[in-house]
C-alpha cells in the first residue's frame, strides 16, 4: 500500500498559513478579499493589487504568492509557477515566493528543483518553520527518514505548536522502527489538533506494529472519518485490519468503498478477491457438523451496575435445563437479551435454584433496564447465598435506581460490613455516592477498590466517570484508557472516554469513540449522552432531546443526562420541561451547582429575577464557575445593577472554563464586558479602571 498521508499533502496548508501571517502593506479593504478564505473574490482581489503599478513591490509580491496559492488549490500548476516567478522578479529573496516555487516543483515531481528552492529559503531564514516542514516533507517523499527527522525536529524547536511537524516526525520514527518515539509524537500532534487525519493514520500503523489491533482500528476509523472523500489509504488500511481479524464482511465493505473511488486499483481488486476466498473457506468450515463439545457460557457485557457472574457448572450429569441455559448464554453473548430471557424462564421453571440461569437472566434484565425484574432476580440469588456481599451491593444499586435511596445505601453498607475487602462492593458504593453528588467519597471508594483489585477494569471506568462528573477530564482520560487496556470490549469505558474528550473540547476525537460504541450498542447510555452534548452544542436541540431521553431513568445516576436535556429544553424556549429535569436532580442533590445554575438561567429566561438570584447566589457561594457568574451578571444587568453585573462578568473571564459550554460562555462574556462597563455610572464599583464610565 502506498498511503496518501504524505507531509506534502499538508504543506500547502502550512505555506498558506505562513503567507497570511505576513504583515500587509496595502490598505485593509484591498486585503480583506485577497487574504480571506478561499472564494471567487480572492483571485480578483489579488489580481487588482498585482496590476496596480503604484503599489509597493512588497504588496504585489504578497498578492502574487496568495494568487499562486489559489492556483495551487485549483491544480493550475502552470499559473501558480508563473505567479511565483513573477514575485521573484520583484524580490529575488522573498522566502514565501521561493517556497511556493519549490512546492510547485514538488507537485510536478521535480524533486531536485524543489530541494534547491527549499535549501535557499532555509539559507535565507534558518529558523523558518514552514520551510523546514516543506523540506522535511520532501525527505519523507524520498524516504530519507533521518534527514526528515532532523528537519522536523528543527521545525518543532522553532514552532513547537505546529501539529503537522509532530505528525511528520512521528511517521519518520515509525519508518525507522522507533515505535515509542513515534507514538509520543503522534499523541502530541492529536492533543494539539484533533483534526490532523495523518496523525490518526500513522498512529494506527504504530498500534498495528505493536500488535494492538483494537487501538489500530480505532485510529484508522478516525482517519477514515476525517479523510478527503477521494482518499483511499485509511479505508484500505482498515480493510486489511478487518481481514486480519477475520471480520471479512467489514473488510469487503471497505474494499468496495475504495473501489467506488478507484475502480481500476489492481491492489484493491486483488485484496478483495483474496478476502472473498477466505470468507468462502470460513463459511465452508462452519457448514461442517458441529462437535459434541459442551457449550460454555459466553461473557455478558457489563451493565450499568455490576452484576454477579459465575462459571458454568462442570457437572457431567447435566439436568434437562442446562441446554436452555447454554443457548441463552450464547444469545446474551450476541446482545440478544430479549431472546435469551424466555429460555432462562424455562430453565428456571425446571430448576428454580439454577444459579447460573439466575445470573444470566439478571444480566439480561439489567441491560434492558428492567429494574423490577432485576430486583426479583437478585432476591432469588440471595436466597441461595444470603451473605454474598457483591450480590447484596448490586441489589442496593438497583434499589437506588428504583428511588429507594436510603434503603439502597444501607444495603451496600451491609455488604461492606460483611466483606470490607470486596472490591466490586466498593465500586457499588461509589456509584451510590456519585448519584448523591458525593464525589470525593466516591473517589475514595474507587481508590480502595483499585488497591484491592488492581485489574478490576470497572473500577477504573467508574473512577473516570466520576472525574467527568467533577469536570476533571485530564484525570478521567487515563482511567478510561486503563479500563480499555484491561478489557478491550469495555464499551462503557470507551464511551466514557469519548464523553470526556467532547466535554474537554476535543469533539472530533471524542465522537469517534462515541460512534464506535453506538454502532455496537445503540442504547449505551454514556455514548448517547456524548452524542446529545454534541447535538446541543451544534444547535440540534430536538435530536439531542431524543438521544438524551433514551438514557434517563436507566441505572443509578441520570443527573448528567437530565442537566444536558434541560439545557436543550431551555434553548428551545421550553422552560417547563427544563424545570422538570432540574427539579428532579435537585430533589436528590439539593446542592448541585450545575443544576442550580441552570435553574437560575431558566428563572431568568422567565423574568423571575428574584428566584433566579436565590439559585445563582447559592451556586456561586458553593463553587464559582464561569456559567454561574455570567448567569448572575445577566440578572444584575436586567435589574439595572450594572456595576455588580460587570464585576461578575469580569470574574467569569478570569476563571478557567470547565467544559465546552463554559468556554463558549466565557467567550461571550469577554465580548459583553466592554459594553457593560460603559453603562456603569462614574464611581461605580464595577468599573475596571477610571475614565471608562459615563
C-alpha positions in Angstrom: 0.0 0.0 0.0 1.2 3.5 -0.8 -0.5 5.8 1.7 -1.6 9.2 0.6 -0.8 10.6 4.0 2.4 12.4 3.0 3.6 15.6 4.5 3.3 17.5 1.1 -0.4 16.9 1.4 -0.4 19.4 4.3 2.4 21.5 3.1 0.0 23.8 1.2 -1.8 24.5 4.5 1.4 25.3 6.2 2.6 27.6 3.4 -0.8 29.3 3.2 -0.8 29.9 7.0 2.7 31.3 6.7 1.7 33.7 4.0 -1.4 35.1 5.8 0.8 35.7 8.8 2.9 38.2 6.9 2.0 41.9 7.6 0.2 43.6 4.7 1.3 46.9 3.5 -1.7 47.6 1.4 -5.0 49.1 2.5 -7.1 46.8 4.7 -10.1 47.0 2.3 -7.9 45.7 -0.6 -6.5 42.8 1.5 -9.7 41.6 3.1 -10.6 39.6 0.0 -7.1 38.8 -1.2 -6.1 37.1 2.1 -9.5 35.9 3.0 -10.9 32.4 2.9 -11.0 30.7 -0.5 -13.6 32.2 -2.7 -14.0 33.6 -6.2 -13.2 37.0 -4.8 -9.7 36.1 -3.8 -8.2 35.8 -7.3 -9.8 39.0 -8.4 -8.8 41.0 -5.4 -5.2 39.8 -5.6 -5.1 40.5 -9.3 -6.2 44.1 -8.7 -3.3 44.5 -6.3 -0.8 42.8 -8.7 -1.9 45.0 -11.6 -1.7 48.3 -9.7 1.8 49.5 -10.5 1.5 52.2 -7.9 1.6 49.6 -5.2 4.8 48.9 -3.3 6.7 45.9 -4.5 6.1 44.1 -1.2 2.4 44.3 -1.7 2.5 43.0 -5.2 4.8 40.1 -4.1 2.4 39.0 -1.4 -0.6 39.3 -3.7 1.2 37.2 -6.4 2.1 34.5 -3.8 -1.5 34.5 -2.5 -2.8 34.2 -6.0 -0.4 31.3 -6.6 -2.0 29.5 -3.7 -5.4 29.9 -5.3 -4.0 28.3 -8.5 -2.4 25.5 -6.5 -5.6 24.6 -4.8 -7.3 24.5 -8.2 -4.5 22.3 -9.6 -3.4 25.0 -12.0 0.3 24.4 -11.6 1.5 26.5 -14.6 -0.3 29.6 -13.4 1.0 29.0 -9.9 4.5 28.8 -11.2 4.1 31.9 -13.3 3.0 33.9 -10.3 5.9 32.6 -8.1 8.4 33.5 -10.8 6.8 37.0 -11.2 7.1 37.5 -7.4 10.7 36.6 -7.6 11.3 39.1 -10.4 10.1 41.8 -7.9 12.0 40.3 -4.9 14.6 37.6 -5.5 14.9 36.9 -1.8 11.2 36.5 -1.0 11.2 33.4 1.1 7.5 32.7 0.6 7.8 33.1 -3.2 10.8 30.7 -3.2 8.9 28.2 -1.1 5.9 28.5 -3.4 8.0 27.8 -6.5 9.6 24.8 -4.7 6.2 23.4 -3.8 5.1 23.6 -7.4 8.2 21.7 -8.4 7.5 19.1 -5.8 3.9 18.7 -7.1 5.4 18.2 -10.5 7.7 15.5 -9.1 10.8 17.7 -9.9 12.3 16.9 -6.5 15.8 18.3 -7.3 14.4 21.7 -8.2 12.1 21.6 -5.1 15.1 20.9 -2.8 17.1 23.7 -4.3 14.4 26.2 -3.5 13.8 24.8 0.0 17.5 24.9 0.7 17.6 28.5 -0.5 14.7 29.5 1.7 16.3 27.9 4.8 19.6 29.6 4.0 17.8 33.0 4.0 15.9 32.2 7.2 17.3 29.1 9.0 14.6 29.0 11.7 11.6 29.5 9.4 9.4 26.5 10.4 7.3 26.3 7.2 10.5 26.0 5.1 11.8 23.3 7.4 8.5 21.4 7.3 8.4 21.5 3.5 11.9 20.2 3.1 11.2 17.5 5.7 8.1 16.5 3.7 10.4 16.3 0.6 12.7 14.0 2.5 9.7 11.8 3.5 8.8 11.6 -0.2 12.4 10.5 -0.9 12.3 8.1 2.1 15.3 9.8 3.7 14.0 9.3 7.2 16.9 10.6 9.3 17.1 13.8 7.3 13.3 14.2 7.7 13.6 13.7 11.5 16.3 16.4 11.7 14.2 18.9 9.8 11.0 18.2 11.6 12.9 18.5 14.9 14.3 21.9 13.9 10.8 23.0 12.9 9.4 21.9 16.3 12.2 23.8 18.0 11.3 26.9 16.1 7.5 26.5 16.3 6.5 23.7 18.8 2.8 24.4 18.4 2.7 23.1 14.8 0.9 19.7 14.9 1.9 18.6 11.4 5.6 18.7 12.4 4.9 16.3 15.2 2.8 14.1 12.9 5.5 14.1 10.3 8.3 13.2 12.7 6.1 10.5 14.2 5.7 8.9 10.8 9.5 9.1 10.2 10.1 7.5 13.6 7.7 4.7 12.7 9.5 4.1 9.4 12.8 3.7 11.3 11.3 1.3 13.9 11.3 3.8 16.8 7.8 3.0 17.8 7.7 4.6 21.2 9.1 7.9 19.9 6.6 7.7 17.1 3.7 7.2 19.5 4.8 10.1 21.6 4.9 12.5 18.7 1.6 11.3 17.2 -0.1 11.6 20.6 1.3 15.1 20.8 0.0 16.0 17.3 -3.5 14.8 18.2 -3.5 16.6 21.5 -2.6 19.8 19.7 -5.0 19.4 16.8 -7.6 16.6 16.7 -8.2 17.4 13.0 -5.0 16.0 11.6 -6.1 12.8 9.9 -2.4 11.9 9.1 -1.7 11.6 12.8 -4.5 9.1 13.3 -3.4 7.2 10.3 0.2 6.8 11.4 -0.7 6.2 15.0 -3.0 3.4 13.8 0.0 1.9 12.0 2.1 2.2 15.2 -0.5 0.3 17.1 -0.7 -2.3 14.3 3.1 -2.8 14.5 2.7 -3.2 18.3 0.1 -5.8 17.8 -2.8 -3.8 19.3 -5.4 -4.2 16.6 -8.2 -2.7 18.6 -6.4 0.6 19.0 -5.2 0.4 15.4 -8.8 0.1 14.2 -10.0 3.0 16.4 -7.3 5.3 14.9 -7.9 4.2 11.4 -11.6 4.7 11.8 -10.9 8.3 12.9 -8.6 8.8 9.9 -11.4 7.5 7.6 -13.9 9.9 9.1 -11.6 12.9 8.6 -10.0 11.9 5.2 -10.9 13.7 2.0 -13.6 11.9 0.1 -11.3 10.8 -2.7 -8.6 9.4 -0.4 -8.4 5.6 -0.1 -5.4 5.0 2.1 -7.0 4.9 5.5 -10.0 2.9 4.4 -7.8 0.3 2.6 -5.6 0.0 5.7 -8.7 -0.5 7.8 -9.9 -3.2 5.4 -6.7 -5.0 5.8 -7.0 -4.9 9.6 -10.6 -6.2 9.4 -9.4 -9.1 7.3 -6.5 -9.9 9.7 -9.1 -10.2 12.5 -11.4 -12.4 10.4 -14.1 -9.8 10.0 -14.4 -10.4 6.3 -17.8 -8.6 5.9 -16.4 -5.3 7.1 -13.2 -5.8 5.1 -15.2 -6.3 1.9 -17.4 -3.3 2.7 -14.3 -1.1 3.0 -12.8 -2.6 -0.2 -16.0 -1.9 -2.1 -16.0 1.7 -0.9 -12.4 2.1 -2.1 -13.3 0.7 -5.5 -16.0 3.2 -5.9 -13.2 5.9 -5.7 -10.5 3.9 -7.5 -12.2 1.3 -9.7 -9.1 0.3 -11.5 -6.8 -0.1 -8.5 -5.2 -3.5 -9.0 -4.0 -3.8 -5.4 -7.5 -3.4 -4.0 -9.0 -5.8 -6.6 -6.5 -8.4 -5.6 -7.2 -7.8 -1.9 -11.0 -8.1 -2.5 -10.6 -11.4 -4.3 -8.4 -12.9 -1.6 -10.8 -11.7 1.1 -13.7 -13.3 -0.7 -11.8 -16.6 -0.9 -11.1 -16.5 2.8 -14.7 -15.7 3.6 -15.8 -18.7 1.5 -13.4 -21.1 3.2 -14.7 -19.9 6.6 -18.3 -20.4 5.5 -17.4 -24.0 4.4 -15.8 -24.8 7.8 -18.9 -23.5 9.6 -21.2 -25.8 7.5 -19.4 -28.9 8.8 -21.3 -30.9 11.6 -20.8 -29.4 15.0 -18.7 -31.3 17.5 -20.4 -32.6 20.7 -18.3 -30.4 23.0 -20.4 -28.7 25.7 -21.4 -25.1 25.2 -19.6 -22.7 27.5 -21.4 -19.6 29.0 -20.5 -16.5 26.9 -19.3 -13.5 28.9 -22.0 -10.8 29.2 -21.3 -7.2 28.6 -21.2 -5.2 31.8 -24.5 -3.4 32.7 -24.5 0.0 34.3 -24.5 -1.7 37.7 -22.1 -4.6 38.4 -23.7 -7.9 38.1 -22.5 -11.1 39.8 -21.2 -13.7 37.4 -20.2 -17.3 37.9 -18.7 -20.0 35.7 -20.9 -22.7 34.3 -21.3 -25.9 36.3 -18.7 -28.6 35.4 -21.1 -31.5 36.3 -21.1 -34.1 33.6 -24.7 -35.2 34.6 -26.4 -32.0 33.4 -30.1 -31.7 34.2 -32.6 -31.0 31.3 -32.4 -27.2 31.9 -28.8 -26.9 31.0 -29.1 -26.9 27.2 -31.5 -24.0 27.6 -29.0 -22.1 29.7 -26.3 -22.7 27.1 -28.4 -21.4 24.3 -29.4 -18.4 26.4 -25.8 -17.7 27.2 -24.9 -17.7 23.5 -27.7 -15.2 22.8 -26.5 -12.9 25.6 -23.0 -13.0 24.2 -24.6 -11.8 20.9 -26.5 -9.0 22.7 -29.9 -10.7 22.1 -31.2 -10.0 25.6 -34.9 -10.3 24.8 -34.5 -13.7 23.1 -32.5 -15.1 26.0 -35.0 -14.3 28.7 -37.7 -16.8 27.7 -35.2 -19.6 27.5 -33.9 -18.7 31.0 -37.5 -18.5 32.3 -38.0 -22.1 31.0 -34.7 -23.2 32.6 -35.7 -21.7 36.0 -39.1 -23.2 35.8 -37.4 -26.6 35.6 -34.8 -25.7 38.2 -35.6 -22.6 40.3 -32.2 -22.9 42.1 -30.0 -22.7 38.9 -27.6 -20.0 40.0 -26.1 -19.5 36.5 -29.5 -19.1 34.9 -30.5 -16.5 37.5 -27.3 -14.6 36.9 -27.7 -14.7 33.2 -31.3 -13.5 33.4 -30.2 -10.8 35.8 -27.7 -9.6 33.2 -30.3 -9.6 30.5 -32.9 -7.7 32.7 -30.2 -5.2 33.7 -29.2 -4.5 30.1 -32.9 -4.0 29.2 -33.3 -1.6 32.2 -36.0 -3.8 33.7 -35.3 -2.8 37.2 -38.1 -4.5 39.0 -37.3 -7.8 37.3 -33.6 -7.3 38.2 -34.6 -6.8 41.8 -36.5 -10.1 41.7 -33.6 -12.0 40.3 -31.3 -10.5 43.0 -33.7 -11.5 45.7 -33.7 -15.1 44.4 -29.9 -15.2 44.2 -29.7 -14.0 47.8 -32.0 -16.8 48.9 -29.3 -19.2 47.5 -26.4 -17.2 49.1 -27.7 -14.8 51.7 -24.3 -13.3 52.7 -22.8 -12.8 49.2 -21.5 -9.2 49.5 -21.3 -8.5 45.8 -24.9 -9.6 45.2 -26.1 -7.5 48.2 -24.3 -4.5 46.9 -25.8 -4.9 43.5 -29.3 -5.1 45.0 -28.5 -1.9 46.8 -27.7 -0.2 43.5 -30.9 -1.5 41.9 -32.9 -0.2 44.9 -31.3 3.3 44.4 -32.3 3.2 40.8 -35.8 2.4 41.9 -35.7 5.5 44.1 -35.3 3.6 47.3 -32.2 5.6 48.0 -31.8 5.3 51.8 -32.6 1.6 51.8 -30.2 1.0 48.9 -27.3 2.8 50.6 -27.9 0.8 53.7 -27.9 -2.4 51.7 -24.5 -1.5 50.2 -23.1 -0.6 53.6 -24.3 -4.0 54.9 -22.4 -5.7 52.0 -19.2 -4.0 53.0 -19.7 -4.8 56.7 -19.9 -8.5 55.7 -16.8 -8.2 53.4 -14.8 -5.0 53.8 -12.3 -6.1 51.2 -14.8 -6.8 48.4 -13.7 -4.6 45.6 -16.9 -4.8 43.5 -18.9 -3.8 46.5 -16.7 -0.7 46.9 -17.4 0.1 43.3 -21.2 -0.2 44.0 -20.9 2.2 47.0 -19.0 4.6 44.8 -21.8 4.6 42.3 -24.3 5.3 45.0 -22.3 8.1 46.4 -21.8 9.6 43.0 -25.5 9.6 42.4 -25.9 11.6 45.5 -23.2 14.1 44.4 -20.7 12.9 47.0 -17.8 12.8 44.5 -14.9 12.8 47.0 -16.4 9.9 48.9 -17.0 8.0 45.6 -13.3 8.6 44.5 -12.2 7.2 47.9 -14.2 4.0 47.4 -12.9 3.6 43.9 -9.3 4.1 45.0 -9.9 1.4 47.6 -11.4 -1.0 45.0 -8.4 -0.5 42.7 -6.0 -1.0 45.6 -7.7 -4.3 46.5 -8.1 -5.5 42.9 -5.7 -3.6 40.5 -7.0 -5.3 37.4 -10.7 -4.5 38.0 -11.4 -2.6 34.9 -14.9 -1.5 36.0 -13.3 0.4 38.9 -11.1 2.5 36.6 -14.1 3.1 34.3 -16.3 4.3 37.1 -13.5 6.5 38.6 -13.1 8.0 35.1 -16.9 8.7 35.0 -16.7 10.3 38.5 -13.9 12.6 37.3 -16.0 13.5 34.3 -18.8 14.5 36.7 -16.3 16.6 38.5 -15.2 18.2 35.2 -11.7 16.8 35.8 -11.2 15.4 32.3 -7.4 15.1 32.3 -7.8 12.8 35.3 -10.6 10.9 33.7 -8.9 10.0 30.4 -6.1 7.9 31.9 -8.6 5.9 33.9 -10.7 5.2 30.8 -7.6 4.2 28.9 -6.6 1.9 31.7 -10.0 0.3 31.7 -9.9 -0.3 28.0 -6.4 -1.7 28.3 -7.7 -4.2 30.8 -10.7 -5.1 28.7 -10.8 -4.1 25.0 -14.5 -4.9 24.9 -15.4 -2.4 27.7 -17.8 -0.1 25.7 -18.8 1.8 28.8 -15.1 2.9 29.3 -14.8 3.7 25.6 -18.0 5.8 25.6 -16.8 7.5 28.8 -13.5 8.4 27.1 -15.4 9.9 24.2 -17.6 11.8 26.5 -14.6 13.2 28.4 -13.0 14.3 25.1 -16.1 16.0 23.9 -16.6 17.9 27.1 -12.9 18.9 27.1 -13.4 20.4 23.7 -11.9 17.6 21.5 -15.2 16.8 19.9 -13.8 15.3 16.6 -11.7 12.9 18.6 -14.4 12.0 21.1 -17.1 11.4 18.6 -15.1 8.6 17.0 -15.3 6.7 20.3 -19.0 7.5 20.7 -19.9 6.4 17.2 -17.8 3.2 17.6 -19.8 2.3 20.7 -23.2 3.2 19.3 -22.5 1.1 16.2 -22.3 -2.0 18.5 -24.7 -0.9 21.3 -27.2 1.8 20.2 -28.6 2.0 23.8 -25.2 2.7 25.5 -26.1 5.5 28.0 -22.7 7.3 28.2 -22.4 7.2 24.4 -25.9 8.7 24.0 -25.0 11.4 26.5 -21.9 12.2 24.5 -23.9 12.4 21.2 -26.5 14.5 23.0 -23.9 17.0 24.1 -22.5 17.3 20.6 -26.1 17.9 19.3 -26.8 20.6 21.9 -23.5 22.4 21.2 -24.3 22.4 17.4 -27.9 23.6 17.9 -29.7 20.3 17.2 -31.9 20.5 20.2 -34.8 18.2 19.1 -32.4 15.4 18.2 -30.5 16.0 21.4 -33.6 15.6 23.5 -34.5 12.3 21.7 -31.0 10.9 22.3 -30.9 12.0 25.9 -34.4 10.8 26.7 -33.2 7.2 25.9 -30.8 7.4 28.9 -33.0 9.0 31.5 -34.4 6.6 34.1 -31.8 4.0 33.3 -29.4 2.9 36.0 -28.4 4.7 39.2 -27.5 8.2 38.1 -29.1 10.1 35.2 -28.3 13.6 36.6 -25.8 14.4 33.8 -28.3 13.5 31.0 -31.1 15.5 32.7 -28.8 18.5 33.0 -27.9 18.5 29.3 -31.6 17.8 28.4 -32.6 20.8 30.5 -30.1 22.9 28.6 -31.7 21.7 25.3 -35.2 22.4 26.5 -34.1 25.9 27.6 -32.5 26.5 24.2 -35.9 25.5 22.6 -37.7 28.1 24.9 -39.4 25.2 26.8 -38.8 26.3 30.5 -41.4 23.9 31.9 -39.7 20.7 30.8 -36.3 22.2 31.7 -37.5 22.9 35.2 -38.9 19.3 35.5 -35.5 17.9 34.8 -33.6 20.3 37.1 -36.1 19.8 40.0 -35.6 16.0 39.6 -31.8 16.5 40.0 -32.1 18.9 43.0 -34.6 16.6 44.8 -31.8 14.1 45.2 -28.8 16.6 45.1 -30.1 19.9 46.5 -26.6 21.5 46.4 -25.8 20.5 42.8 -24.1 23.6 41.4 -24.7 22.8 37.8 -28.4 22.2 38.3 -28.8 25.4 40.5 -27.0 27.4 37.8 -29.2 26.0 35.0 -32.4 26.6 37.1 -31.3 30.1 37.7 -30.9 30.5 33.9 -34.5 29.2 33.4 -35.9 31.5 36.0 -34.0 34.4 34.4 -35.5 33.5 31.0 -38.9 33.6 32.6 -38.0 37.1 34.0 -38.4 35.8 37.6 -35.2 37.5 38.6 -35.6 37.2 42.4 -35.9 33.4 42.1 -33.0 33.3 39.7 -30.8 35.2 42.2 -31.6 32.8 45.0 -30.3 29.9 43.0 -27.4 31.7 41.5 -26.2 33.1 44.8 -26.1 29.6 46.3 -24.3 28.2 43.2 -21.7 31.0 43.3 -21.2 30.6 47.0 -20.7 26.9 46.8 -18.4 27.0 43.8 -17.6 29.9 41.4 -18.0 28.9 37.8 -18.0 30.8 34.5 -21.6 29.9 33.9 -23.0 30.8 37.3 -21.2 34.1 37.4 -22.2 35.0 33.8 -25.8 34.0 34.6 -25.9 36.1 37.7 -24.4 39.0 35.8 -27.3 38.8 33.3 -29.7 39.0 36.2 -27.9 42.0 37.7 -28.0 43.7 34.3 -31.7 43.1 34.0 -32.2 44.8 37.4 -30.0 47.7 36.2 -27.3 46.9 38.7 -24.5 47.4 36.1 -21.6 47.6 38.5 -22.5 44.3 40.1 -23.1 42.8 36.6 -19.7 43.9 35.4 -17.9 42.6 38.5 -19.4 39.1 38.0 -18.7 39.2 34.3 -15.1 40.2 34.8 -14.7 37.4 37.3 -16.2 35.0 34.8 -13.5 36.0 32.3 -10.7 35.2 34.8 -11.7 31.6 35.6 -10.6 28.5 33.7 -13.6 27.1 31.8 -14.6 23.6 33.0 -16.1 22.3 29.7 -17.1 23.3 26.2 -20.3 25.1 27.4 -18.3 27.2 29.8 -15.7 28.0 27.1 -18.5 29.4 24.9 -20.0 31.3 27.8 -16.6 32.9 28.6 -16.1 34.0 25.0 -19.5 35.7 25.1 -18.5 37.3 28.5 -15.3 38.8 27.1 -17.3 40.4 24.2 -20.0 41.6 26.5 -17.8 43.1 29.3 -16.6 46.2 27.5 -20.1 47.2 26.5 -21.4 46.6 30.0 -18.6 48.7 31.6 -19.7 51.7 29.6 -23.0 51.6 31.3 -21.5 51.9 34.8 -22.1 55.3 36.4 -18.9 57.2 37.3 -17.5 55.9 40.6 -19.3 52.6 40.3 -17.7 49.7 41.9 -17.8 47.5 38.8 -15.7 49.8 36.7 -12.3 48.2 35.9 -10.5 51.4 35.6 -11.1 55.1 35.9 -12.1 57.1 32.8 -14.2 54.4 31.2 -17.5 55.1 33.0 -20.2 57.5 31.8 
